[in-house]
Each structure stands twice: as C-alpha cells, then as structure tokens.
Amino acid sequence: MKAHGYLVETFDSGVSLLNSAHRARIDCLIADVQMPGMTGIELHGQLVADGAAIPTILITAHPDETARSRAMQAGVFHYLTKPFDEAELLGCVRTAVEGREANGRPR
C-alpha cells in the first residue's frame, strides 16, 4: 500500500485500533477475519456502533460462506479469500478511498 502512495498504520489487535487516537483518520481498514481477541467482523461492528463506519476489507484463509454472508450483511465493504491478487486488494482499497472522498472526506 505504501508503494502505491497510501499512508499505512498497523495495529497489533482490534482493541488497539479501537483505542487509537488515529482512528478518525482511517479511510479504509484491512483486517483478517480471524484475529486474536476480536474477529474482523466484530471489529467492523464495533466501529459502526461507535459511529465510525470505516470501509472495511476483510481477508481470510478459511473461506466460509456463512461468515462471508454475515460480514456483507453487516456492511463490510469487501471480503477477500487468500490467496488473492495484489491488484484485487489495491482495487478494493482504491474504490473504498475514492468513495470516502466522493462523500466529502479528503484523502
């Protein structure tokens, strides 16, 4: 993402992101479905509940149609199964960021 001009910040857990002062500046979130302490779907749900509806791209190495369906119904922007193509991820991020910009949120 850095090589394509995006500012990147990493967090060691979903809770760490939720407690971050930088949270309000996030234009797109990429999270794994299965993370310690909190799933990617739970993280997305907490952000939405907190009023921070950040476009979320979930990735997983364990495809599960039920989890995918639940994530999409919860408003997850995109759900990618590993291995995925770098161009596919980049396209998802670009679309998410452009959508935020179109709604008045500058990059």
C-alpha positions in Angstrom: 0.0 0.0 0.0 2.9 2.4 0.8 4.3 1.8 -2.7 1.0 3.0 -4.1 1.0 6.2 -2.2 -1.2 5.3 0.8 -0.3 6.2 4.4 -0.3 2.9 6.4 -0.8 2.4 10.1 -0.8 -1.0 11.6 -2.3 -2.2 14.9 -1.5 -5.3 16.9 -5.1 -6.0 17.6 -8.7 -4.8 17.1 -8.8 -3.3 20.6 -5.6 -1.4 19.8 -7.3 0.1 16.7 -10.4 0.9 18.7 -8.3 2.7 21.4 -6.2 4.6 18.8 -6.3 8.4 18.6 -5.7 7.9 14.9 -8.9 6.1 14.3 -10.7 9.1 13.0 -8.2 9.5 10.1 -8.6 5.9 8.8 -10.1 5.9 5.3 -10.0 2.1 4.8 -9.5 -0.8 7.1 -7.9 -4.1 6.0 -8.4 -6.8 8.7 -8.3 -10.6 8.9 -11.5 -12.4 9.7 -9.8 -14.4 12.4 -7.7 -12.4 14.8 -6.9 -12.9 18.5 -9.4 -11.4 20.9 -11.8 -10.0 18.3 -12.7 -11.1 14.8 -12.6 -8.8 11.9 -16.4 -8.9 11.7 -16.6 -7.9 15.4 -14.2 -5.1 14.9 -16.2 -3.7 11.9 -19.4 -4.0 14.0 -17.8 -2.1 16.9 -16.6 0.7 14.6 -20.1 1.0 13.1 -21.7 1.0 16.6 -19.2 3.8 17.6 -20.3 5.9 14.6 -17.0 5.3 12.7 -18.3 3.4 9.6 -14.8 2.9 8.0 -14.9 0.9 4.7 -13.6 -2.5 5.8 -12.0 -5.1 3.7 -11.9 -8.5 5.4 -9.4 -11.2 4.3 -9.4 -14.8 5.2 -7.5 -18.0 4.6 -10.5 -20.0 5.7 -13.4 -19.3 3.3 -16.8 -19.8 4.9 -19.9 -18.7 3.0 -21.8 -18.1 6.3 -19.2 -15.8 7.6 -18.9 -14.0 4.3 -22.7 -13.5 4.1 -22.8 -12.3 7.7 -19.9 -9.9 7.0 -21.5 -8.5 3.9 -24.9 -8.1 5.7 -23.0 -6.1 8.4 -21.8 -3.7 5.8 -18.3 -4.9 5.2 -17.0 -3.3 2.0 -15.3 -6.4 0.6 -14.4 -9.9 1.6 -11.3 -11.5 0.0 -10.2 -15.1 0.3 -6.4 -15.8 0.5 -4.6 -16.1 -1.7 -5.8 -13.0 -3.5 -4.2 -11.0 -6.2 -2.4 -7.8 -5.1 -4.2 -5.9 -7.9 -7.6 -7.1 -6.5 -6.7 -5.8 -3.0 -5.4 -2.5 -4.4 -8.6 -2.1 -6.4 -10.7 -2.6 -3.3 -8.7 0.0 -1.4 -8.8 2.5 -4.2 -12.6 2.1 -4.5 -13.1 2.5 -0.8 -10.9 5.6 -0.5 -12.5 7.2 -3.6 -15.9 6.6 -2.1 -14.9 8.4 1.1 -13.5 11.3 -1.0 -16.7 11.4 -3.0 -18.6 11.8 0.3 -16.5 14.8 1.3 -13.8 13.1 3.2 -10.4 14.1 1.7 -7.6 11.6 1.4 
